[in-house]
Amino acid sequence: MLQLATQHRQMMLALNSFHAIGMTDIAPDLKGPAIGTALRQSRIEHLQAQE
């Protein structure tokens, strides 16, 4: 049960980070794959700050 609760918390943190970081949170001049890279990095940093 503890493992399930831990997994649920990790999933909720990941979802919250996905919703918390959007296009308005990255540099507006990015193009193509750089957009995805910047979003992913910002979401990782947001997740790490939550732990």
Chimera marker file (.cmm) of the C-alpha trace (Angstrom):
<marker_set name="trace">
<marker id="1" x="0.000" y="0.000" z="0.000" r="1" g="1" b="0" radius="0.5"/>
<marker id="2" x="2.860" y="2.387" z="0.806" r="1" g="1" b="0" radius="0.5"/>
<marker id="3" x="4.397" y="1.747" z="-2.617" r="1" g="1" b="0" radius="0.5"/>
<marker id="4" x="1.083" y="2.564" z="-4.316" r="1" g="1" b="0" radius="0.5"/>
<marker id="5" x="0.785" y="5.788" z="-2.320" r="1" g="1" b="0" radius="0.5"/>
<marker id="6" x="4.344" y="6.745" z="-3.247" r="1" g="1" b="0" radius="0.5"/>
<marker id="7" x="3.695" y="6.070" z="-6.929" r="1" g="1" b="0" radius="0.5"/>
<marker id="8" x="0.489" y="8.102" z="-6.768" r="1" g="1" b="0" radius="0.5"/>
<marker id="9" x="2.329" y="11.052" z="-5.227" r="1" g="1" b="0" radius="0.5"/>
<marker id="10" x="5.039" y="10.896" z="-7.897" r="1" g="1" b="0" radius="0.5"/>
<marker id="11" x="2.399" y="10.829" z="-10.633" r="1" g="1" b="0" radius="0.5"/>
<marker id="12" x="0.555" y="13.785" z="-9.126" r="1" g="1" b="0" radius="0.5"/>
<marker id="13" x="3.792" y="15.800" z="-8.887" r="1" g="1" b="0" radius="0.5"/>
<marker id="14" x="4.575" y="15.003" z="-12.524" r="1" g="1" b="0" radius="0.5"/>
<marker id="15" x="1.092" y="16.010" z="-13.664" r="1" g="1" b="0" radius="0.5"/>
<marker id="16" x="1.206" y="19.220" z="-11.648" r="1" g="1" b="0" radius="0.5"/>
<marker id="17" x="4.554" y="20.088" z="-13.195" r="1" g="1" b="0" radius="0.5"/>
<marker id="18" x="3.166" y="19.403" z="-16.662" r="1" g="1" b="0" radius="0.5"/>
<marker id="19" x="0.249" y="21.766" z="-16.040" r="1" g="1" b="0" radius="0.5"/>
<marker id="20" x="2.323" y="24.384" z="-14.208" r="1" g="1" b="0" radius="0.5"/>
<marker id="21" x="4.829" y="24.911" z="-17.027" r="1" g="1" b="0" radius="0.5"/>
<marker id="22" x="3.557" y="26.033" z="-20.413" r="1" g="1" b="0" radius="0.5"/>
<marker id="23" x="4.514" y="28.002" z="-23.489" r="1" g="1" b="0" radius="0.5"/>
<marker id="24" x="4.367" y="31.289" z="-21.593" r="1" g="1" b="0" radius="0.5"/>
<marker id="25" x="7.068" y="30.027" z="-19.214" r="1" g="1" b="0" radius="0.5"/>
<marker id="26" x="9.804" y="29.636" z="-21.817" r="1" g="1" b="0" radius="0.5"/>
<marker id="27" x="11.627" y="32.063" z="-24.090" r="1" g="1" b="0" radius="0.5"/>
<marker id="28" x="9.279" y="33.315" z="-26.844" r="1" g="1" b="0" radius="0.5"/>
<marker id="29" x="11.975" y="33.218" z="-29.538" r="1" g="1" b="0" radius="0.5"/>
<marker id="30" x="12.493" y="29.428" z="-29.410" r="1" g="1" b="0" radius="0.5"/>
<marker id="31" x="11.654" y="27.397" z="-32.514" r="1" g="1" b="0" radius="0.5"/>
<marker id="32" x="11.130" y="23.737" z="-33.380" r="1" g="1" b="0" radius="0.5"/>
<marker id="33" x="12.688" y="21.088" z="-31.138" r="1" g="1" b="0" radius="0.5"/>
<marker id="34" x="14.124" y="23.782" z="-28.849" r="1" g="1" b="0" radius="0.5"/>
<marker id="35" x="10.581" y="24.441" z="-27.587" r="1" g="1" b="0" radius="0.5"/>
<marker id="36" x="10.154" y="20.840" z="-26.431" r="1" g="1" b="0" radius="0.5"/>
<marker id="37" x="13.605" y="20.798" z="-24.888" r="1" g="1" b="0" radius="0.5"/>
<marker id="38" x="12.947" y="24.008" z="-22.946" r="1" g="1" b="0" radius="0.5"/>
<marker id="39" x="9.539" y="22.787" z="-21.750" r="1" g="1" b="0" radius="0.5"/>
<marker id="40" x="10.979" y="19.451" z="-20.639" r="1" g="1" b="0" radius="0.5"/>
<marker id="41" x="13.866" y="21.124" z="-18.791" r="1" g="1" b="0" radius="0.5"/>
<marker id="42" x="11.550" y="23.612" z="-17.070" r="1" g="1" b="0" radius="0.5"/>
<marker id="43" x="9.242" y="20.795" z="-15.985" r="1" g="1" b="0" radius="0.5"/>
<marker id="44" x="12.181" y="18.782" z="-14.618" r="1" g="1" b="0" radius="0.5"/>
<marker id="45" x="13.370" y="21.790" z="-12.642" r="1" g="1" b="0" radius="0.5"/>
<marker id="46" x="9.840" y="22.353" z="-11.329" r="1" g="1" b="0" radius="0.5"/>
<marker id="47" x="9.630" y="18.708" z="-10.233" r="1" g="1" b="0" radius="0.5"/>
<marker id="48" x="12.994" y="18.871" z="-8.487" r="1" g="1" b="0" radius="0.5"/>
<marker id="49" x="11.925" y="21.986" z="-6.600" r="1" g="1" b="0" radius="0.5"/>
<marker id="50" x="8.809" y="20.130" z="-5.368" r="1" g="1" b="0" radius="0.5"/>
<marker id="51" x="10.728" y="17.204" z="-3.858" r="1" g="1" b="0" radius="0.5"/>
<link id1="1" id2="2" r="1" g="1" b="0" radius="0.2"/>
<link id1="2" id2="3" r="1" g="1" b="0" radius="0.2"/>
<link id1="3" id2="4" r="1" g="1" b="0" radius="0.2"/>
<link id1="4" id2="5" r="1" g="1" b="0" radius="0.2"/>
<link id1="5" id2="6" r="1" g="1" b="0" radius="0.2"/>
<link id1="6" id2="7" r="1" g="1" b="0" radius="0.2"/>
<link id1="7" id2="8" r="1" g="1" b="0" radius="0.2"/>
<link id1="8" id2="9" r="1" g="1" b="0" radius="0.2"/>
<link id1="9" id2="10" r="1" g="1" b="0" radius="0.2"/>
<link id1="10" id2="11" r="1" g="1" b="0" radius="0.2"/>
<link id1="11" id2="12" r="1" g="1" b="0" radius="0.2"/>
<link id1="12" id2="13" r="1" g="1" b="0" radius="0.2"/>
<link id1="13" id2="14" r="1" g="1" b="0" radius="0.2"/>
<link id1="14" id2="15" r="1" g="1" b="0" radius="0.2"/>
<link id1="15" id2="16" r="1" g="1" b="0" radius="0.2"/>
<link id1="16" id2="17" r="1" g="1" b="0" radius="0.2"/>
<link id1="17" id2="18" r="1" g="1" b="0" radius="0.2"/>
<link id1="18" id2="19" r="1" g="1" b="0" radius="0.2"/>
<link id1="19" id2="20" r="1" g="1" b="0" radius="0.2"/>
<link id1="20" id2="21" r="1" g="1" b="0" radius="0.2"/>
<link id1="21" id2="22" r="1" g="1" b="0" radius="0.2"/>
<link id1="22" id2="23" r="1" g="1" b="0" radius="0.2"/>
<link id1="23" id2="24" r="1" g="1" b="0" radius="0.2"/>
<link id1="24" id2="25" r="1" g="1" b="0" radius="0.2"/>
<link id1="25" id2="26" r="1" g="1" b="0" radius="0.2"/>
<link id1="26" id2="27" r="1" g="1" b="0" radius="0.2"/>
<link id1="27" id2="28" r="1" g="1" b="0" radius="0.2"/>
<link id1="28" id2="29" r="1" g="1" b="0" radius="0.2"/>
<link id1="29" id2="30" r="1" g="1" b="0" radius="0.2"/>
<link id1="30" id2="31" r="1" g="1" b="0" radius="0.2"/>
<link id1="31" id2="32" r="1" g="1" b="0" radius="0.2"/>
<link id1="32" id2="33" r="1" g="1" b="0" radius="0.2"/>
<link id1="33" id2="34" r="1" g="1" b="0" radius="0.2"/>
<link id1="34" id2="35" r="1" g="1" b="0" radius="0.2"/>
<link id1="35" id2="36" r="1" g="1" b="0" radius="0.2"/>
<link id1="36" id2="37" r="1" g="1" b="0" radius="0.2"/>
<link id1="37" id2="38" r="1" g="1" b="0" radius="0.2"/>
<link id1="38" id2="39" r="1" g="1" b="0" radius="0.2"/>
<link id1="39" id2="40" r="1" g="1" b="0" radius="0.2"/>
<link id1="40" id2="41" r="1" g="1" b="0" radius="0.2"/>
<link id1="41" id2="42" r="1" g="1" b="0" radius="0.2"/>
<link id1="42" id2="43" r="1" g="1" b="0" radius="0.2"/>
<link id1="43" id2="44" r="1" g="1" b="0" radius="0.2"/>
<link id1="44" id2="45" r="1" g="1" b="0" radius="0.2"/>
<link id1="45" id2="46" r="1" g="1" b="0" radius="0.2"/>
<link id1="46" id2="47" r="1" g="1" b="0" radius="0.2"/>
<link id1="47" id2="48" r="1" g="1" b="0" radius="0.2"/>
<link id1="48" id2="49" r="1" g="1" b="0" radius="0.2"/>
<link id1="49" id2="50" r="1" g="1" b="0" radius="0.2"/>
<link id1="50" id2="51" r="1" g="1" b="0" radius="0.2"/>
</marker_set>
